Amino acid sequence: MTAGSGELAAVSGEPAMPPRRARPAAGARVEAVESAAERAARWRSFRHSRSAPARLRPAWLEGLAGNPAAPASVLLRLLTEDPAERSWSALLDRELPPEVVTAWLAHPEWTVRRRLVESRHLGAPERTRLLADAEGADRPVLTLLTAAMGQPLTEDGYAALATDADPRVRARIARHPELPLHLLAALAADPDSRVRESAALPPHPRPGAPEPAGPEPESTTAAVELRSLDGDPEIRYRALRDSRLSPASVVRLLDDPQEWIRDAAAGDARLPARVLTTLLHDPETARAAAGNPAVPVSAMHHLLDRVGVAHPPTPPR
């Protein structure tokens, strides 16, 4: 923490940030300066490392799964992993390239394929196919999840669930906010009382789209820098998300007292390679650093090589 942050906190009435192994602002400015040649050399040197502590494996896998710059070649390798790996949640929170969705739908294990229903980015044909594959106790559960999420199905998909032999399935699709009215009317007259009761209830609320974050209105670069020193962590976080914040301030926020701000800073693409490669080997920051879009694709594959993640089999011609 710098002296300026305490002064700002006193002015704003917020408590001053407690010290946390903070590097001086001058040191952060030095670390943030990096030429393109230095960055390329750092990543070349990084790829010479061959081993990795076991504790870094789940962090790297989860970070890469959520990395917005990770291409299909990286994500397809993650699908070769055990279903118990923690990377699933990160994969489900993001948009997936079509070839990754295709590979996921073709996975030989149903326990892996079924997880794809949880994605909010899955198309109606693919979701319909998954629900058609579901059997036994999975079918009502996945129907409930689809209806509660308000995720679309094809016309045939809605009809198949609305006429399913299992009344639990019919009762749960009855509350889908996009269910065609003629199917809802049929379910309201269903012979099973549970289905009729469900059809009489309001549909699940439609999910709202999150509003994109933008720069603070009527702000300047200098004001953003000052906010990154504020005593309120929410204000510091908003400053970190502003594209006008300097790389030096991003480096400084790696020492923030709040873990979630430190994670956000570790995932910021403005970090120089000399800092990012160090964060990848720190168990506290490895997950966030592996999710940093500034990690080159060649380095992403290198991380997977180091923790023994296989390449997917080549499809037969």
C-alpha positions in Angstrom: 0.0 0.0 0.0 1.3 3.5 -0.8 0.9 6.6 1.4 -1.6 7.9 -1.2 -4.2 5.1 -0.5 -4.3 6.1 3.2 -4.9 9.7 2.4 -7.6 8.8 -0.1 -9.3 6.6 2.5 -9.3 9.4 5.0 -10.9 11.8 2.6 -13.6 9.3 1.5 -14.3 8.1 5.0 -13.4 4.5 4.1 -11.0 2.5 6.3 -7.4 2.4 5.0 -6.2 -0.8 3.4 -4.1 -3.0 5.8 -0.6 -3.6 4.5 0.0 -6.8 2.6 3.5 -7.5 1.3 2.9 -4.5 -0.9 5.6 -3.6 -3.4 6.4 0.1 -3.7 4.7 1.9 -6.6 8.1 2.6 -8.1 8.8 -1.1 -8.1 5.5 -1.9 -9.8 6.3 0.7 -12.5 9.7 -1.0 -13.2 8.1 -4.5 -13.4 5.4 -3.3 -15.8 7.8 -2.1 -18.4 8.5 -4.8 -21.0 9.3 -4.7 -24.7 7.9 -7.1 -27.2 11.3 -8.8 -27.6 11.5 -9.2 -23.8 8.0 -10.7 -23.6 8.8 -13.2 -26.4 12.1 -14.2 -24.7 10.3 -14.7 -21.4 7.7 -17.1 -22.9 10.5 -19.0 -24.7 12.3 -19.4 -21.5 9.1 -20.5 -19.7 8.6 -23.3 -22.2 11.9 -24.9 -21.0 10.3 -25.9 -17.7 9.3 -29.6 -17.7 7.9 -30.4 -14.3 5.1 -29.1 -12.2 4.1 -29.6 -8.5 0.9 -31.7 -8.2 -0.9 -28.8 -6.4 -0.7 -26.7 -9.6 -2.5 -29.2 -11.8 -6.1 -28.4 -10.8 -5.4 -24.7 -10.8 -3.9 -24.8 -14.3 -6.8 -26.9 -15.7 -9.5 -24.7 -14.2 -7.8 -21.5 -15.3 -7.3 -22.7 -18.9 -10.9 -24.0 -19.1 -12.1 -20.4 -18.3 -9.4 -18.6 -20.4 -11.3 -16.5 -23.0 -8.4 -16.8 -25.4 -8.1 -20.6 -25.1 -8.7 -22.1 -28.6 -10.5 -25.3 -29.4 -7.3 -27.2 -29.5 -6.7 -26.5 -25.8 -10.3 -27.0 -24.7 -10.5 -30.4 -26.6 -7.5 -31.6 -24.5 -9.4 -30.7 -21.3 -12.2 -33.0 -22.4 -9.8 -36.0 -22.2 -9.6 -35.5 -18.4 -11.4 -37.4 -15.7 -15.0 -36.0 -15.1 -14.1 -35.3 -11.5 -11.6 -32.5 -12.5 -12.7 -29.1 -11.4 -12.5 -27.6 -14.9 -16.1 -28.4 -15.7 -17.6 -25.4 -14.1 -15.3 -23.0 -16.0 -16.1 -24.8 -19.3 -19.8 -24.5 -18.7 -19.6 -20.8 -17.9 -18.1 -19.8 -21.3 -19.1 -20.0 -25.0 -17.6 -23.1 -26.6 -16.3 -23.4 -30.2 -18.6 -25.6 -32.3 -16.0 -28.4 -32.6 -15.7 -28.6 -28.7 -19.5 -28.9 -28.4 -19.5 -31.6 -31.1 -16.7 -33.5 -29.3 -18.5 -33.1 -25.9 -21.7 -34.5 -27.3 -19.9 -37.4 -28.8 -18.0 -38.3 -25.5 -18.5 -42.0 -24.8 -19.4 -41.4 -21.1 -22.9 -40.2 -20.3 -21.7 -38.7 -17.0 -19.5 -36.3 -19.1 -22.1 -35.6 -21.8 -24.9 -34.7 -19.3 -22.9 -31.9 -17.8 -23.3 -29.9 -21.0 -26.9 -29.3 -20.2 -25.8 -26.9 -17.5 -24.3 -24.5 -20.1 -26.2 -21.4 -20.9 -24.5 -21.2 -24.3 -25.7 -24.5 -25.7 -27.9 -24.3 -28.8 -31.5 -25.7 -29.0 -30.7 -28.7 -31.2 -27.8 -29.8 -29.0 -29.8 -29.4 -25.8 -32.7 -31.3 -27.4 -30.3 -34.1 -28.3 -29.0 -34.4 -24.8 -32.4 -34.6 -23.2 -33.4 -37.2 -25.8 -30.4 -39.3 -24.7 -31.2 -39.0 -21.0 -32.7 -42.0 -19.3 -34.2 -42.9 -15.9 -33.8 -40.4 -13.1 -31.7 -38.1 -15.2 -34.5 -37.2 -17.6 -36.7 -35.4 -15.0 -33.7 -33.7 -13.4 -32.3 -32.4 -16.7 -35.8 -31.3 -17.8 -36.2 -29.3 -14.6 -32.8 -27.7 -15.1 -33.6 -26.7 -18.7 -36.9 -25.2 -17.7 -35.5 -23.3 -14.7 -32.7 -21.9 -16.8 -35.2 -21.0 -19.6 -32.9 -22.6 -22.2 -34.4 -23.2 -25.6 -35.3 -26.5 -27.2 -36.4 -27.3 -30.7 -40.2 -27.6 -31.4 -39.8 -31.4 -31.5 -37.9 -31.2 -28.2 -40.7 -29.4 -26.4 -43.2 -31.8 -27.9 -41.2 -34.9 -26.8 -41.0 -33.7 -23.2 -44.6 -32.6 -23.1 -45.7 -36.0 -24.1 -43.1 -38.0 -22.2 -44.3 -41.2 -20.5 -42.9 -40.0 -17.1 -45.3 -37.5 -15.5 -42.4 -35.9 -13.7 -40.9 -34.9 -17.0 -44.3 -33.5 -18.2 -44.8 -31.5 -15.0 -41.3 -29.9 -15.2 -41.4 -28.9 -18.8 -44.8 -27.3 -18.1 -43.1 -24.4 -16.4 -40.6 -23.7 -19.2 -41.0 -20.0 -20.1 -40.7 -20.7 -23.8 -43.1 -23.7 -24.0 -45.5 -23.3 -26.9 -49.0 -22.4 -25.8 -50.7 -25.4 -27.4 -48.4 -27.8 -25.4 -49.1 -25.9 -22.2 -52.9 -26.2 -22.9 -52.5 -29.9 -23.4 -50.5 -30.3 -20.1 -53.2 -28.3 -18.3 -55.6 -31.1 -19.2 -53.1 -33.9 -18.4 -54.6 -37.0 -16.7 -52.0 -36.7 -14.0 -52.9 -34.1 -11.3 -49.2 -33.2 -10.7 -48.8 -32.2 -14.3 -52.1 -30.2 -14.2 -50.9 -28.4 -11.0 -47.6 -27.6 -12.5 -49.2 -26.2 -15.7 -51.3 -23.9 -13.6 -48.2 -22.3 -11.9 -46.4 -19.3 -13.4 -43.5 -20.2 -15.7 -40.0 -19.9 -14.4 -38.7 -16.3 -14.8 -36.8 -15.6 -17.9 -33.1 -15.1 -17.2 -31.9 -11.5 -17.7 -28.8 -10.7 -19.7 -26.0 -9.2 -17.6 -25.2 -5.6 -18.4 -21.7 -5.1 -19.8 -19.2 -3.3 -17.6 -18.0 0.0 -19.0 -15.7 2.8 -17.9 -16.9 5.2 -15.1 -18.9 8.1 -16.6 -17.2 11.5 -16.6 -13.9 10.0 -15.6 -10.3 10.5 -16.6 -7.2 8.3 -16.6 -5.9 10.2 -13.6 -9.2 9.6 -11.7 -9.1 5.9 -12.6 -5.5 5.7 -11.1 -6.7 7.4 -7.9 -9.6 5.0 -7.6 -7.3 2.0 -7.8 -5.8 3.3 -4.5 -9.2 3.9 -2.8 -10.0 2.3 0.6 -13.2 0.7 -0.8 -12.4 -2.6 -2.5 -15.4 -2.3 -4.9 -14.0 1.0 -6.1 -10.5 -0.5 -6.6 -12.1 -3.4 -8.5 -14.0 -1.1 -10.8 -10.7 0.8 -11.5 -9.0 -2.5 -12.3 -11.7 -3.4 -14.9 -11.2 0.0 -16.6 -9.1 -0.2 -19.7 -7.4 3.1 -18.8 -5.7 1.8 -15.7 -1.9 1.5 -16.2 -0.1 -1.8 -16.3 1.9 -0.6 -13.3 -1.2 -0.2 -11.2 -2.4 -3.7 -12.3 0.9 -5.0 -11.0 0.5 -3.1 -7.8 -3.0 -4.6 -7.3 -1.5 -8.1 -7.2 -0.7 -7.2 -3.6 -4.3 -6.0 -2.7 -5.6 -7.2 0.7 -8.7 -8.6 -1.0 -8.1 -12.1 -2.6 -10.8 -11.5 -5.3 -9.0 -8.4 -6.4 -5.7 -10.1 -6.5 -7.2 -12.8 -8.6 -8.7 -10.3 -11.0 -5.3 -8.6 -11.3 -3.6 -12.0 -12.0 -6.0 -12.5 -14.8 -5.5 -9.1 -16.4 -4.0 -9.1 -19.9 -1.9 -6.0 -19.2 0.5 -7.9 -16.9 4.0 -8.3 -18.4 5.2 -11.8 -19.1 7.9 -11.6 -16.4 5.2 -11.2 -13.8 2.6 -13.6 -15.3 5.0 -16.5 -15.6 5.9 -16.1 -12.0 2.2 -16.1 -11.0 1.6 -19.3 -12.9 3.9 -21.1 -10.4 2.4 -19.6 -7.3 -0.4 -21.8 -5.9 -2.3 -18.7 -4.7 -2.5 -17.2 -8.2 -1.9 -20.1 -10.6 -5.6 -20.5 -11.5 -6.2 -16.9 -12.2 -2.9 -16.6 -14.1 -3.8 -19.6 -16.3 -7.0 -17.9 -17.2 -5.2 -14.8 -18.3 -5.8 -14.1 -22.1 -2.2 -12.9 -22.4 -0.9 -16.5 -22.0 0.2 -17.6 -25.5 -1.5 -20.6 -27.0 1.8 -22.4 -27.2 2.3 -21.8 -23.4 -1.2 -23.1 -22.7 -0.3 -26.4 -24.4 3.0 -26.4 -22.6 1.1 -26.2 -19.3 -1.1 -29.2 -20.3 2.0 -31.1 -21.3 3.6 -30.5 -18.0 0.7 -31.9 -16.0 0.2 -34.9 -18.3 -3.0 -34.0 -20.2 -3.3 -36.0 -23.4 -4.2 -34.8 -26.9 -7.6 -36.0 -28.1 -7.4 -39.0 -30.5 -7.3 -38.1 -34.1 -10.7 -38.9 -35.7 -10.7 -41.7 -38.3 -10.9 -40.5 -41.9 
